[in-house]
């Protein structure tokens, strides 16, 4: 019998899906601090999958996964959409947005002699 170690946060229905595929799995319930830690890791994992996606449909599916993790993280920390929107607007006002497609190639210090 082959065992594959995953050690990662999964969606709620994954254990049932695994069982329906005639396989066994072991899951545990995380305490809040560990859950938040794992959500942050999952956020990075899903963002990486967005980067690796090549078609528009793949990008849509991966963004949906990313958004699902964001919803879970927001709920766990009692963060509202309004909280995030306020922070987004503040950062947009201070630093701009991404509408001009700017790509920073380098920054060079200038001698003031």
PEKAWO-V755024 format. One record per residue. N is the residue number from 1. RES is the residue in one small letter. SS is DSSP state (A for helix, B for strand, O for the rest). OMEGA is omega in whole degrees, 0 to 359 (none if undefined). NEAR is the number of other ideal C-beta (glycine too) atoms within 8 Angstrom. Layout:
[[N & RES & SS & OMEGA & NEAR] [N & RES & SS & OMEGA & NEAR]]
This chain:
[[1 & x & O & 181 & 2] [2 & x & O & 178 & 3] [3 & x & O & 178 & 4] [4 & x & O & 180 & 4] [5 & x & O & 179 & 4] [6 & x & O & 180 & 5] [7 & x & O & 179 & 3] [8 & x & O & 177 & 8] [9 & x & O & 178 & 8] [10 & x & O & 177 & 8] [11 & x & O & 187 & 5] [12 & x & O & 184 & 4] [13 & x & O & 183 & 6] [14 & x & A & 179 & 9] [15 & x & A & 179 & 9] [16 & x & A & 178 & 7] [17 & x & A & 178 & 8] [18 & x & A & 179 & 10] [19 & x & A & 179 & 10] [20 & x & A & 177 & 6] [21 & x & O & 178 & 6] [22 & x & O & 178 & 4] [23 & x & O & 176 & 6] [24 & x & O & 175 & 5] [25 & x & O & 175 & 8] [26 & x & O & 177 & 4] [27 & x & O & 174 & 6] [28 & x & O & 179 & 4] [29 & x & O & 182 & 4] [30 & x & O & 170 & 8] [31 & x & O & 189 & 6] [32 & x & A & 183 & 7] [33 & x & A & 177 & 6] [34 & x & A & 178 & 8] [35 & x & A & 179 & 11] [36 & x & A & 176 & 11] [37 & x & A & 181 & 8] [38 & x & A & 175 & 11] [39 & x & A & 178 & 13] [40 & x & A & 177 & 9] [41 & x & A & 180 & 10] [42 & x & A & 178 & 11] [43 & x & A & 178 & 12] [44 & x & A & 179 & 8] [45 & x & A & 181 & 9] [46 & x & A & 177 & 12] [47 & x & A & 177 & 9] [48 & x & A & 179 & 8] [49 & x & A & 174 & 11] [50 & x & A & 181 & 11] [51 & x & A & 183 & 6] [52 & x & A & 180 & 7] [53 & x & O & 184 & 10] [54 & x & O & 180 & 4] [55 & x & O & 179 & 6] [56 & x & A & 181 & 5] [57 & x & A & 177 & 6] [58 & x & A & 179 & 9] [59 & x & A & 178 & 10] [60 & x & A & 181 & 8] [61 & x & A & 180 & 9] [62 & x & A & 175 & 13] [63 & x & A & 177 & 9] [64 & x & A & 176 & 8] [65 & x & A & 179 & 10] [66 & x & A & 180 & 13] [67 & x & A & 178 & 8] [68 & x & A & 178 & 9] [69 & x & A & 179 & 12] [70 & x & A & 177 & 9] [71 & x & A & 180 & 8] [72 & x & A & 180 & 9] [73 & x & A & 178 & 13] [74 & x & A & 181 & 12] [75 & x & A & 181 & 7] [76 & x & A & 183 & 10] [77 & x & A & 179 & 7] [78 & x & O & 177 & 6] [79 & x & O & 180 & 7] [80 & x & O & 174 & 7] [81 & x & A & 179 & 6] [82 & x & A & 177 & 6] [83 & x & A & 182 & 8] [84 & x & A & 180 & 10] [85 & x & A & 178 & 8] [86 & x & A & 179 & 8] [87 & x & A & 179 & 8] [88 & x & A & 180 & 8] [89 & x & A & 178 & 8] [90 & x & A & 180 & 8] [91 & x & A & 178 & 8] [92 & x & A & 179 & 9] [93 & x & A & 183 & 5] [94 & x & A & 189 & 5] [95 & x & A & 182 & 4] [96 & x & O & 179 & 5] [97 & x & O & 179 & 4] [98 & x & O & 186 & 6] [99 & x & O & 181 & 4] [100 & x & O & 176 & 5] [101 & x & O & 183 & 5] [102 & x & O & 179 & 5] [103 & x & O & 183 & 4] [104 & x & O & 181 & 5] [105 & x & O & 176 & 3] [106 & x & O & 173 & 4] [107 & x & O & 182 & 4] [108 & x & O & 176 & 4] [109 & x & O & 180 & 4] [110 & x & O & 176 & 4] [111 & x & O & 180 & 4] [112 & x & O & 181 & 3] [113 & x & O & none & 2]]
